[in-house]
């Protein structure tokens, strides 16, 4: 569950959901997230780790692009701060 802009996002039952703080409505977005371990916002995008792969996700429709250079086999958490994406993988912090 993560806040990004005026929305809240969460993954439930392998689906990405967006909650509007304007009208208290939920919208199911595209994609299936069967092995999601982390979700965060950074810049104008969401980022998620599903299984071992990092994905850039559109907060508008849920479309996603796998970031091929990144693989996280033991991801614990992820955050966006200072314009950068931070991932805790095992006992290592990656920027």
Beta strands, then each sheet from edge to edge (+ up, - down):
strand 1: 2-4
strand 2: 7-12
strand 3: 15-20
strand 4: 25-28
strand 5: 36-42
strand 6: 45-50
strand 7: 53-57
strand 8: 64-71
strand 9: 75-81
strand 10: 84-89
strand 11: 92-94
sheet 1: 1+ 2- 3+ 4-
sheet 2: 5+ 6- 7+ 8-
sheet 3: 9+ 10- 11+
end
